[in-house]
Amino acid sequence: MQDTQNSPIDIVIAWVDGSDPVLTQKRNNFLNSDLKSAPPGAAKTRFHSLNEVCYCVLSILKFASFVRKIVIVTDQQDPKVHPLVEKYFPERTADLRIVDHTEIFEGYEEYLPTFNSICISNMLWRIKGLSEQFVYFNDDIFLVREVQPTDWFRKGLPVLRGKWALPPYERLVWDQIKSFYWDKIFAIHKEPTPSFQVNQWNAARLLGYTFRYFRSGHTPLAMSKKRLKKFFESHEEDLIQNIKYRFRNYNQFNTVALANHLEIKDGNQNLDSIQAVYVQPNKRNKNYLEEKFHKVANQKQKLFLCVQSLELAPSTVQDLFFKKMNRLLEIEI
């Protein structure tokens, strides 16, 4: 069995700066030329960035010093993280790498540009030089205390964070009713809004699950490059069917859910809880952030923090969040 302690672990972070005028024009050109109206998966909130990626990277370097490489996957963009790494962790600057979509979509360039995080995550195993053991982060996820390699891999197998759940029947039925209503009453096809849970359920169904699925959350997600490579190289039609969507789509399958269920089917029993604190700061009471960071400080089992839709919160709330992150990481950005 592989020695997790001595096997390298890389981190992969998917990142986009939606305010970049070049990317914005690229996205708008595609929408204007190919679609009559913007699909739900093209909502602007999916592309916003408030420099969370800087905090993400610095939290990894502070609390997971064993990590070998940190790879940020972008579309011809520069997250400008290197100066901060040089300032706070100068010995680690060579361990930060920026990878463009053209590298992971080599041979599949017809599906670029893509504005779809599911498509991007489908292709992460194709990063050149990526370690067999890697952990996938979104840029709005941070470490809040020291972690160990065994928090992500045990006996050479990924730790799967989540819980078993029934299929999202209520959402599925309601979406069918709405689609029927629009199609039959108004003769208008309205694409269902993409769903994190439905996309996970789609992955489970693809692998033969019928009555339940292992539902993951917004947390760092450990995966095996070998497992994904084996599946996608032997199921290329499924891969192509999934990456053809330029924007996130209701019918896609979630990469992490696919990886988790492949692991479970092969006997991986490394199941664990999420161990994350979720922060959704828009339209909350004035003590909301204080309560969340109090939980971070006092619940020692919490290893991760995820902040969602921070860009929708007032600037005072954004400033307070980053002030608390600065204090947590002992930095000043």
BALOBA-1460 file (C-alpha; in Angstrom, 3 decimals):
// residues 333
<rec num="1" residu="m" x="0.000" y="0.000" z="0.000"/>
<rec num="2" residu="q" x="1.286" y="3.470" z="-0.851"/>
<rec num="3" residu="d" x="2.927" y="5.391" z="2.013"/>
<rec num="4" residu="t" x="0.795" y="8.530" z="2.311"/>
<rec num="5" residu="q" x="3.248" y="10.243" z="4.624"/>
<rec num="6" residu="n" x="6.084" y="10.126" z="2.079"/>
<rec num="7" residu="s" x="4.106" y="10.469" z="-1.167"/>
<rec num="8" residu="p" x="3.908" y="14.010" z="-2.575"/>
<rec num="9" residu="i" x="0.628" y="15.895" z="-2.365"/>
<rec num="10" residu="d" x="-0.094" y="18.774" z="-4.731"/>
<rec num="11" residu="i" x="-2.858" y="21.362" z="-4.442"/>
<rec num="12" residu="v" x="-4.868" y="22.494" z="-7.477"/>
<rec num="13" residu="i" x="-6.874" y="25.722" z="-7.310"/>
<rec num="14" residu="a" x="-9.348" y="26.715" z="-10.026"/>
<rec num="15" residu="w" x="-9.414" y="30.501" z="-10.363"/>
<rec num="16" residu="v" x="-10.964" y="33.152" z="-12.561"/>
<rec num="17" residu="d" x="-11.091" y="36.933" z="-12.380"/>
<rec num="18" residu="g" x="-14.475" y="37.812" z="-13.795"/>
<rec num="19" residu="s" x="-13.659" y="41.537" z="-13.833"/>
<rec num="20" residu="d" x="-10.875" y="41.062" z="-16.379"/>
<rec num="21" residu="p" x="-12.133" y="42.965" z="-19.462"/>
<rec num="22" residu="v" x="-10.473" y="40.514" z="-21.849"/>
<rec num="23" residu="l" x="-12.229" y="37.543" z="-20.272"/>
<rec num="24" residu="t" x="-15.479" y="39.480" z="-19.962"/>
<rec num="25" residu="q" x="-15.404" y="40.321" z="-23.662"/>
<rec num="26" residu="k" x="-14.609" y="36.721" z="-24.530"/>
<rec num="27" residu="r" x="-17.555" y="35.511" z="-22.471"/>
<rec num="28" residu="n" x="-19.912" y="38.161" z="-23.846"/>
<rec num="29" residu="n" x="-18.871" y="37.475" z="-27.432"/>
<rec num="30" residu="f" x="-19.721" y="33.829" z="-26.981"/>
<rec num="31" residu="l" x="-23.077" y="34.593" z="-25.395"/>
<rec num="32" residu="n" x="-23.986" y="37.120" z="-28.072"/>
<rec num="33" residu="s" x="-22.998" y="34.929" z="-30.983"/>
<rec num="34" residu="d" x="-24.111" y="31.493" z="-29.837"/>
<rec num="35" residu="l" x="-26.996" y="31.951" z="-27.435"/>
<rec num="36" residu="k" x="-30.255" y="33.857" z="-27.632"/>
<rec num="37" residu="s" x="-30.151" y="34.604" z="-23.919"/>
<rec num="38" residu="a" x="-27.695" y="34.033" z="-21.087"/>
<rec num="39" residu="p" x="-28.095" y="30.571" z="-19.530"/>
<rec num="40" residu="p" x="-28.370" y="30.202" z="-15.739"/>
<rec num="41" residu="g" x="-24.795" y="28.914" z="-15.614"/>
<rec num="42" residu="a" x="-23.529" y="32.253" z="-16.922"/>
<rec num="43" residu="a" x="-24.613" y="34.243" z="-13.849"/>
<rec num="44" residu="k" x="-21.983" y="36.893" z="-13.093"/>
<rec num="45" residu="t" x="-21.578" y="35.806" z="-9.476"/>
<rec num="46" residu="r" x="-19.849" y="32.635" z="-10.702"/>
<rec num="47" residu="f" x="-16.917" y="34.667" z="-12.006"/>
<rec num="48" residu="h" x="-16.316" y="37.296" z="-9.324"/>
<rec num="49" residu="s" x="-12.990" y="37.524" z="-7.530"/>
<rec num="50" residu="l" x="-12.003" y="39.631" z="-4.532"/>
<rec num="51" residu="n" x="-8.461" y="38.269" z="-4.276"/>
<rec num="52" residu="e" x="-9.649" y="35.344" z="-2.179"/>
<rec num="53" residu="v" x="-7.106" y="33.196" z="-4.033"/>
<rec num="54" residu="c" x="-4.253" y="35.031" z="-2.257"/>
<rec num="55" residu="y" x="-5.642" y="34.057" z="1.129"/>
<rec num="56" residu="c" x="-6.255" y="30.528" z="-0.125"/>
<rec num="57" residu="v" x="-2.619" y="30.078" z="-1.189"/>
<rec num="58" residu="l" x="-1.145" y="31.672" z="1.940"/>
<rec num="59" residu="s" x="-3.362" y="29.544" z="4.188"/>
<rec num="60" residu="i" x="-2.066" y="26.395" z="2.482"/>
<rec num="61" residu="l" x="1.556" y="27.444" z="2.882"/>
<rec num="62" residu="k" x="0.981" y="28.322" z="6.541"/>
<rec num="63" residu="f" x="-1.052" y="25.319" z="7.639"/>
<rec num="64" residu="a" x="0.005" y="22.574" z="5.181"/>
<rec num="65" residu="s" x="3.747" y="23.025" z="4.779"/>
<rec num="66" residu="f" x="4.092" y="19.418" z="3.566"/>
<rec num="67" residu="v" x="2.341" y="20.279" z="0.264"/>
<rec num="68" residu="r" x="4.745" y="19.895" z="-2.654"/>
<rec num="69" residu="k" x="3.295" y="22.187" z="-5.334"/>
<rec num="70" residu="i" x="0.399" y="24.630" z="-5.583"/>
<rec num="71" residu="v" x="-1.051" y="24.855" z="-9.104"/>
<rec num="72" residu="i" x="-3.468" y="27.642" z="-10.041"/>
<rec num="73" residu="v" x="-5.488" y="26.879" z="-13.177"/>
<rec num="74" residu="t" x="-6.573" y="29.934" z="-15.178"/>
<rec num="75" residu="d" x="-7.647" y="31.210" z="-18.594"/>
<rec num="76" residu="q" x="-4.650" y="33.349" z="-19.642"/>
<rec num="77" residu="q" x="-4.794" y="35.305" z="-16.393"/>
<rec num="78" residu="d" x="-2.345" y="36.166" z="-13.610"/>
<rec num="79" residu="p" x="-3.674" y="35.936" z="-10.030"/>
<rec num="80" residu="k" x="-0.692" y="38.025" z="-8.845"/>
<rec num="81" residu="v" x="-0.008" y="35.723" z="-5.919"/>
<rec num="82" residu="h" x="3.761" y="35.438" z="-6.421"/>
<rec num="83" residu="p" x="4.656" y="38.758" z="-4.707"/>
<rec num="84" residu="l" x="2.764" y="37.732" z="-1.571"/>
<rec num="85" residu="v" x="4.340" y="34.292" z="-1.513"/>
<rec num="86" residu="e" x="7.733" y="35.974" z="-1.970"/>
<rec num="87" residu="k" x="6.959" y="38.253" z="0.975"/>
<rec num="88" residu="y" x="5.664" y="35.696" z="3.466"/>
<rec num="89" residu="f" x="7.065" y="32.362" z="2.246"/>
<rec num="90" residu="p" x="10.088" y="33.261" z="0.057"/>
<rec num="91" residu="e" x="11.405" y="29.706" z="0.170"/>
<rec num="92" residu="r" x="8.223" y="28.476" z="-1.553"/>
<rec num="93" residu="t" x="7.993" y="30.773" z="-4.583"/>
<rec num="94" residu="a" x="9.293" y="28.064" z="-6.926"/>
<rec num="95" residu="d" x="6.531" y="25.742" z="-5.726"/>
<rec num="96" residu="l" x="3.749" y="27.931" z="-7.130"/>
<rec num="97" residu="r" x="2.771" y="27.290" z="-10.761"/>
<rec num="98" residu="i" x="0.199" y="28.918" z="-13.032"/>
<rec num="99" residu="v" x="-1.358" y="26.543" z="-15.588"/>
<rec num="100" residu="d" x="-3.459" y="27.713" z="-18.504"/>
<rec num="101" residu="h" x="-6.579" y="25.947" z="-19.748"/>
<rec num="102" residu="t" x="-4.757" y="25.177" z="-22.999"/>
<rec num="103" residu="e" x="-2.499" y="22.748" z="-21.122"/>
<rec num="104" residu="i" x="-5.251" y="20.658" z="-19.587"/>
<rec num="105" residu="f" x="-7.432" y="20.802" z="-22.726"/>
<rec num="106" residu="e" x="-4.613" y="19.742" z="-25.058"/>
<rec num="107" residu="g" x="-6.235" y="17.678" z="-27.805"/>
<rec num="108" residu="y" x="-9.658" y="19.045" z="-26.807"/>
<rec num="109" residu="e" x="-9.106" y="22.669" z="-27.817"/>
<rec num="110" residu="e" x="-12.459" y="22.817" z="-29.614"/>
<rec num="111" residu="y" x="-14.108" y="23.017" z="-26.173"/>
<rec num="112" residu="l" x="-12.217" y="26.194" z="-25.302"/>
<rec num="113" residu="p" x="-12.854" y="28.787" z="-24.175"/>
<rec num="114" residu="t" x="-14.831" y="27.384" z="-21.288"/>
<rec num="115" residu="f" x="-16.466" y="29.332" z="-18.504"/>
<rec num="116" residu="n" x="-17.530" y="26.197" z="-16.677"/>
<rec num="117" residu="s" x="-15.809" y="25.022" z="-13.490"/>
<rec num="118" residu="i" x="-17.167" y="21.495" z="-13.955"/>
<rec num="119" residu="c" x="-15.435" y="21.194" z="-17.336"/>
<rec num="120" residu="i" x="-12.209" y="22.547" z="-15.877"/>
<rec num="121" residu="s" x="-12.288" y="20.108" z="-12.956"/>
<rec num="122" residu="n" x="-12.894" y="17.238" z="-15.408"/>
<rec num="123" residu="m" x="-9.467" y="17.955" z="-16.905"/>
<rec num="124" residu="l" x="-7.298" y="18.655" z="-13.848"/>
<rec num="125" residu="w" x="-5.723" y="15.192" z="-13.919"/>
<rec num="126" residu="r" x="-4.075" y="16.253" z="-17.199"/>
<rec num="127" residu="i" x="-1.873" y="18.895" z="-15.528"/>
<rec num="128" residu="k" x="1.710" y="18.080" z="-16.488"/>
<rec num="129" residu="g" x="3.762" y="16.778" z="-13.559"/>
<rec num="130" residu="l" x="0.802" y="16.634" z="-11.169"/>
<rec num="131" residu="s" x="1.309" y="14.269" z="-8.243"/>
<rec num="132" residu="e" x="-0.763" y="11.082" z="-7.998"/>
<rec num="133" residu="q" x="-2.274" y="12.443" z="-4.789"/>
<rec num="134" residu="f" x="-3.774" y="15.899" z="-5.210"/>
<rec num="135" residu="v" x="-6.321" y="18.095" z="-3.449"/>
<rec num="136" residu="y" x="-8.752" y="20.312" z="-5.332"/>
<rec num="137" residu="f" x="-9.592" y="23.750" z="-3.892"/>
<rec num="138" residu="n" x="-11.908" y="26.455" z="-5.083"/>
<rec num="139" residu="d" x="-10.362" y="29.866" z="-4.485"/>
<rec num="140" residu="d" x="-12.888" y="30.673" z="-1.751"/>
<rec num="141" residu="i" x="-11.732" y="27.836" z="0.532"/>
<rec num="142" residu="f" x="-9.069" y="28.337" z="3.192"/>
<rec num="143" residu="l" x="-7.233" y="26.326" z="5.812"/>
<rec num="144" residu="v" x="-7.771" y="27.661" z="9.342"/>
<rec num="145" residu="r" x="-5.390" y="25.461" z="11.343"/>
<rec num="146" residu="e" x="-2.650" y="22.948" z="10.780"/>
<rec num="147" residu="v" x="-3.551" y="19.877" z="8.747"/>
<rec num="148" residu="q" x="-1.685" y="16.622" z="8.228"/>
<rec num="149" residu="p" x="-1.275" y="14.518" z="5.070"/>
<rec num="150" residu="t" x="-3.630" y="11.966" z="6.658"/>
<rec num="151" residu="d" x="-6.402" y="14.559" z="6.674"/>
<rec num="152" residu="w" x="-6.454" y="14.077" z="2.896"/>
<rec num="153" residu="f" x="-4.930" y="10.648" z="2.181"/>
<rec num="154" residu="r" x="-4.789" y="7.467" z="4.261"/>
<rec num="155" residu="k" x="-3.052" y="4.291" z="3.165"/>
<rec num="156" residu="g" x="-2.606" y="5.804" z="-0.278"/>
<rec num="157" residu="l" x="-6.320" y="6.502" z="-0.792"/>
<rec num="158" residu="p" x="-8.196" y="9.839" z="-0.712"/>
<rec num="159" residu="v" x="-10.220" y="10.820" z="2.341"/>
<rec num="160" residu="l" x="-13.785" y="11.339" z="1.097"/>
<rec num="161" residu="r" x="-15.510" y="14.146" z="2.982"/>
<rec num="162" residu="g" x="-19.296" y="14.174" z="3.000"/>
<rec num="163" residu="k" x="-22.231" y="11.957" z="3.929"/>
<rec num="164" residu="w" x="-24.680" y="9.577" z="2.332"/>
<rec num="165" residu="a" x="-27.918" y="11.182" z="1.188"/>
<rec num="166" residu="l" x="-31.059" y="10.373" z="-0.730"/>
<rec num="167" residu="p" x="-31.220" y="11.697" z="-4.286"/>
<rec num="168" residu="p" x="-32.448" y="15.329" z="-4.468"/>
<rec num="169" residu="y" x="-35.937" y="14.178" z="-5.423"/>
<rec num="170" residu="e" x="-37.694" y="17.405" z="-4.411"/>
<rec num="171" residu="r" x="-35.431" y="19.510" z="-6.603"/>
<rec num="172" residu="l" x="-35.656" y="17.051" z="-9.503"/>
<rec num="173" residu="v" x="-39.466" y="16.918" z="-9.430"/>
<rec num="174" residu="w" x="-39.848" y="20.665" z="-9.062"/>
<rec num="175" residu="d" x="-37.491" y="21.291" z="-11.992"/>
<rec num="176" residu="q" x="-39.501" y="18.882" z="-14.145"/>
<rec num="177" residu="i" x="-42.716" y="20.662" z="-13.254"/>
<rec num="178" residu="k" x="-41.253" y="24.056" z="-14.120"/>
<rec num="179" residu="s" x="-39.868" y="22.779" z="-17.424"/>
<rec num="180" residu="f" x="-43.246" y="21.252" z="-18.333"/>
<rec num="181" residu="y" x="-45.005" y="24.508" z="-17.431"/>
<rec num="182" residu="w" x="-42.760" y="26.653" z="-19.625"/>
<rec num="183" residu="d" x="-42.671" y="24.185" z="-22.522"/>
<rec num="184" residu="k" x="-46.361" y="23.402" z="-22.671"/>
<rec num="185" residu="i" x="-47.985" y="26.624" z="-21.506"/>
<rec num="186" residu="f" x="-45.686" y="29.227" z="-23.079"/>
<rec num="187" residu="a" x="-43.857" y="27.095" z="-25.665"/>
<rec num="188" residu="i" x="-40.583" y="28.445" z="-24.245"/>
<rec num="189" residu="h" x="-37.637" y="26.258" z="-23.365"/>
<rec num="190" residu="k" x="-36.049" y="27.448" z="-20.116"/>
<rec num="191" residu="e" x="-32.900" y="25.686" z="-19.046"/>
<rec num="192" residu="p" x="-33.024" y="24.587" z="-15.379"/>
<rec num="193" residu="t" x="-30.665" y="26.377" z="-13.045"/>
<rec num="194" residu="p" x="-27.573" y="24.230" z="-12.394"/>
<rec num="195" residu="s" x="-27.597" y="22.539" z="-9.011"/>
<rec num="196" residu="f" x="-24.567" y="21.452" z="-6.987"/>
<rec num="197" residu="q" x="-26.547" y="18.509" z="-5.594"/>
<rec num="198" residu="v" x="-28.113" y="17.486" z="-8.923"/>
<rec num="199" residu="n" x="-24.699" y="17.555" z="-10.595"/>
<rec num="200" residu="q" x="-23.408" y="15.250" z="-7.851"/>
<rec num="201" residu="w" x="-26.385" y="12.944" z="-8.234"/>
<rec num="202" residu="n" x="-25.749" y="12.819" z="-11.988"/>
<rec num="203" residu="a" x="-22.255" y="11.465" z="-11.259"/>
<rec num="204" residu="a" x="-23.608" y="8.801" z="-8.918"/>
<rec num="205" residu="r" x="-26.235" y="7.730" z="-11.468"/>
<rec num="206" residu="l" x="-23.583" y="7.494" z="-14.158"/>
<rec num="207" residu="l" x="-21.820" y="4.902" z="-12.012"/>
<rec num="208" residu="g" x="-24.950" y="2.882" z="-11.313"/>
<rec num="209" residu="y" x="-26.181" y="4.280" z="-7.994"/>
<rec num="210" residu="t" x="-29.946" y="4.320" z="-7.768"/>
<rec num="211" residu="f" x="-31.181" y="5.032" z="-4.227"/>
<rec num="212" residu="r" x="-28.516" y="7.150" z="-2.548"/>
<rec num="213" residu="y" x="-25.316" y="9.063" z="-3.213"/>
<rec num="214" residu="f" x="-22.302" y="10.291" z="-1.262"/>
<rec num="215" residu="r" x="-22.814" y="14.043" z="-1.062"/>
<rec num="216" residu="s" x="-19.736" y="16.223" z="-0.632"/>
<rec num="217" residu="g" x="-19.610" y="19.841" z="0.476"/>
<rec num="218" residu="h" x="-17.541" y="22.948" z="-0.161"/>
<rec num="219" residu="t" x="-14.282" y="21.766" z="1.308"/>
<rec num="220" residu="p" x="-10.816" y="20.778" z="0.029"/>
<rec num="221" residu="l" x="-11.353" y="17.566" z="-1.936"/>
<rec num="222" residu="a" x="-8.732" y="14.842" z="-2.175"/>
<rec num="223" residu="m" x="-8.526" y="12.915" z="-5.435"/>
<rec num="224" residu="s" x="-6.447" y="10.304" z="-7.206"/>
<rec num="225" residu="k" x="-5.027" y="11.310" z="-10.577"/>
<rec num="226" residu="k" x="-4.741" y="7.661" z="-11.581"/>
<rec num="227" residu="r" x="-8.405" y="7.013" z="-10.817"/>
<rec num="228" residu="l" x="-9.628" y="9.934" z="-12.937"/>
<rec num="229" residu="k" x="-7.220" y="9.180" z="-15.774"/>
<rec num="230" residu="k" x="-8.354" y="5.565" z="-15.960"/>
<rec num="231" residu="f" x="-12.038" y="6.489" z="-16.027"/>
<rec num="232" residu="f" x="-11.874" y="9.325" z="-18.544"/>
<rec num="233" residu="e" x="-9.515" y="7.540" z="-20.926"/>
<rec num="234" residu="s" x="-11.891" y="4.565" z="-21.024"/>
<rec num="235" residu="h" x="-15.068" y="6.720" z="-21.112"/>
<rec num="236" residu="e" x="-14.080" y="9.460" z="-23.525"/>
<rec num="237" residu="e" x="-17.656" y="9.883" z="-24.775"/>
<rec num="238" residu="d" x="-18.795" y="10.723" z="-21.249"/>
<rec num="239" residu="l" x="-15.943" y="13.213" z="-20.946"/>
<rec num="240" residu="i" x="-16.793" y="14.932" z="-24.222"/>
<rec num="241" residu="q" x="-20.490" y="15.012" z="-23.398"/>
<rec num="242" residu="n" x="-19.635" y="16.763" z="-20.125"/>
<rec num="243" residu="i" x="-17.074" y="19.307" z="-21.352"/>
<rec num="244" residu="k" x="-19.142" y="20.481" z="-24.318"/>
<rec num="245" residu="y" x="-21.064" y="22.928" z="-22.114"/>
<rec num="246" residu="r" x="-19.406" y="26.352" z="-22.129"/>
<rec num="247" residu="f" x="-21.342" y="27.323" z="-18.998"/>
<rec num="248" residu="r" x="-22.347" y="25.147" z="-16.087"/>
<rec num="249" residu="n" x="-25.333" y="22.995" z="-17.015"/>
<rec num="250" residu="y" x="-27.989" y="21.116" z="-15.079"/>
<rec num="251" residu="n" x="-27.227" y="17.878" z="-16.967"/>
<rec num="252" residu="q" x="-23.527" y="17.706" z="-16.161"/>
<rec num="253" residu="f" x="-21.901" y="15.396" z="-13.629"/>
<rec num="254" residu="n" x="-19.691" y="16.761" z="-10.864"/>
<rec num="255" residu="t" x="-16.040" y="15.668" z="-11.045"/>
<rec num="256" residu="v" x="-15.505" y="15.244" z="-7.321"/>
<rec num="257" residu="a" x="-18.683" y="13.218" z="-6.933"/>
<rec num="258" residu="l" x="-17.522" y="11.030" z="-9.803"/>
<rec num="259" residu="a" x="-14.127" y="10.539" z="-8.136"/>
<rec num="260" residu="n" x="-15.717" y="9.814" z="-4.741"/>
<rec num="261" residu="h" x="-18.077" y="7.182" z="-6.103"/>
<rec num="262" residu="l" x="-15.294" y="5.563" z="-8.129"/>
<rec num="263" residu="e" x="-13.309" y="5.298" z="-4.895"/>
<rec num="264" residu="i" x="-16.223" y="3.839" z="-2.959"/>
<rec num="265" residu="k" x="-17.012" y="1.289" z="-5.664"/>
<rec num="266" residu="d" x="-13.376" y="0.157" z="-5.472"/>
<rec num="267" residu="g" x="-13.547" y="-0.330" z="-1.707"/>
<rec num="268" residu="n" x="-12.220" y="2.961" z="-0.317"/>
<rec num="269" residu="q" x="-13.630" y="3.315" z="3.200"/>
<rec num="270" residu="n" x="-11.841" y="6.555" z="4.121"/>
<rec num="271" residu="l" x="-15.076" y="8.437" z="4.807"/>
<rec num="272" residu="d" x="-14.973" y="11.501" z="7.024"/>
<rec num="273" residu="s" x="-17.025" y="14.568" z="7.921"/>
<rec num="274" residu="i" x="-16.729" y="17.924" z="6.187"/>
<rec num="275" residu="q" x="-14.890" y="19.694" z="9.077"/>
<rec num="276" residu="a" x="-15.605" y="23.071" z="7.497"/>
<rec num="277" residu="v" x="-17.186" y="26.334" z="8.571"/>
<rec num="278" residu="y" x="-19.394" y="27.889" z="5.891"/>
<rec num="279" residu="v" x="-19.691" y="31.667" z="5.615"/>
<rec num="280" residu="q" x="-22.390" y="33.292" z="3.466"/>
<rec num="281" residu="p" x="-22.143" y="36.901" z="4.638"/>
<rec num="282" residu="n" x="-24.694" y="38.691" z="2.478"/>
<rec num="283" residu="k" x="-27.821" y="39.976" z="4.264"/>
<rec num="284" residu="r" x="-26.802" y="38.730" z="7.693"/>
<rec num="285" residu="n" x="-27.024" y="40.250" z="11.155"/>
<rec num="286" residu="k" x="-24.150" y="42.389" z="12.410"/>
<rec num="287" residu="n" x="-22.716" y="39.605" z="14.570"/>
<rec num="288" residu="y" x="-22.695" y="36.977" z="11.840"/>
<rec num="289" residu="l" x="-18.977" y="37.124" z="11.002"/>
<rec num="290" residu="e" x="-18.004" y="37.332" z="14.661"/>
<rec num="291" residu="e" x="-19.946" y="34.162" z="15.344"/>
<rec num="292" residu="k" x="-18.411" y="32.338" z="12.406"/>
<rec num="293" residu="f" x="-14.831" y="33.235" z="13.306"/>
<rec num="294" residu="h" x="-15.545" y="32.385" z="16.948"/>
<rec num="295" residu="k" x="-16.484" y="28.917" z="15.718"/>
<rec num="296" residu="v" x="-13.248" y="28.752" z="13.705"/>
<rec num="297" residu="a" x="-11.209" y="29.679" z="16.782"/>
<rec num="298" residu="n" x="-12.931" y="27.446" z="19.313"/>
<rec num="299" residu="q" x="-14.010" y="24.312" z="17.446"/>
<rec num="300" residu="k" x="-10.661" y="22.619" z="17.043"/>
<rec num="301" residu="q" x="-12.053" y="19.933" z="14.728"/>
<rec num="302" residu="k" x="-12.782" y="22.591" z="12.106"/>
<rec num="303" residu="l" x="-9.950" y="22.626" z="9.580"/>
<rec num="304" residu="f" x="-11.457" y="24.537" z="6.665"/>
<rec num="305" residu="l" x="-13.364" y="27.729" z="5.965"/>
<rec num="306" residu="c" x="-15.451" y="28.440" z="2.873"/>
<rec num="307" residu="v" x="-16.851" y="31.880" z="2.074"/>
<rec num="308" residu="q" x="-19.547" y="32.021" z="-0.576"/>
<rec num="309" residu="s" x="-20.744" y="35.028" z="-2.588"/>
<rec num="310" residu="l" x="-18.637" y="37.495" z="-0.601"/>
<rec num="311" residu="e" x="-18.914" y="39.931" z="-3.504"/>
<rec num="312" residu="l" x="-22.641" y="40.318" z="-2.785"/>
<rec num="313" residu="a" x="-22.013" y="41.552" z="0.767"/>
<rec num="314" residu="p" x="-21.516" y="45.269" z="1.582"/>
<rec num="315" residu="s" x="-17.955" y="46.553" z="1.385"/>
<rec num="316" residu="t" x="-17.858" y="46.963" z="5.175"/>
<rec num="317" residu="v" x="-18.571" y="43.252" z="5.563"/>
<rec num="318" residu="q" x="-15.963" y="42.355" z="2.956"/>
<rec num="319" residu="d" x="-13.395" y="44.501" z="4.750"/>
<rec num="320" residu="l" x="-14.202" y="42.875" z="8.079"/>
<rec num="321" residu="f" x="-13.871" y="39.403" z="6.597"/>
<rec num="322" residu="f" x="-10.426" y="40.126" z="5.165"/>
<rec num="323" residu="k" x="-9.342" y="41.819" z="8.384"/>
<rec num="324" residu="k" x="-10.164" y="38.636" z="10.260"/>
<rec num="325" residu="m" x="-8.375" y="36.514" z="7.655"/>
<rec num="326" residu="n" x="-5.301" y="38.731" z="7.985"/>
<rec num="327" residu="r" x="-5.325" y="38.161" z="11.734"/>
<rec num="328" residu="l" x="-5.833" y="34.426" z="11.351"/>
<rec num="329" residu="l" x="-2.959" y="34.049" z="8.870"/>
<rec num="330" residu="e" x="-0.760" y="36.699" z="10.543"/>
<rec num="331" residu="i" x="-0.393" y="38.667" z="7.342"/>
<rec num="332" residu="e" x="-1.363" y="42.056" z="5.963"/>
<rec num="333" residu="i" x="-2.874" y="42.323" z="2.499"/>
